[in-house]
Amino acid sequence: MSREQFLQLPEGPPFYDYVNGEAIEVNRPTLRHQEILLALASQLLLHTRAKQLGKVAIEVNLELPNGNIYTPDILFYSPQTEPRLDLQRGYVRGVPDLIVEILSPSTAEYDRTQKMSDYAACQVPWVWLVDQDTLVIEEYQWTPEGYLRRQAVNAQTPFTPHLFLELTLQMAQLVPAASESESQEDF
């Protein structure tokens, strides 16, 4: 499928990423996923606004320089990397400073392989992967050799991201523990 054909698809559901000329159907998030997303995004938004560091967006279609289109959970752009907007389609284009992906059982492999490969190919400087069940945050920094995992922090340990050294997050305080039914919940 061409990029133009992909852009002509109606807005979902179903929802799709555009990867190497193929429309890939993606699942919609669960309540647990959204709780984590809102908790993290609100903390990032408060911090970046107070310090005038840039813009935070959630679930916005992102077109990478290689032409692939994803909808990451959270994006952050500094003023130096301000995205280009496609107002007709509501997309942003370019490479954000940070992408946050919240992993669920049905998307973890896709996020860790396909998306991380594309993010590396486009040199996205920082990626956080957050496990929706354990609340572990893995922080990755792009290097010419690929992504370097800078830290992995459990829910009870304060997380100070290298991109925001004045911000400390503790997931166990931000997000309630998952109930047994929620931990089994998937997209």
PyMOL commands that set and color helices and strands:
alter all, ss='L'
color gray80, all
select helices_A, chain A and resi 3-7+31-50+79-81+108-121+171-174+180-184
alter helices_A, ss='H'
color red, helices_A
select strands_A, chain A and resi 15-19+22-26+55-58+62-63+69-70+74-77+84-86+91-93+98-103+126-131+137-143+146-153
alter strands_A, ss='S'
color yellow, strands_A
deselect
rebuild
show_as cartoon
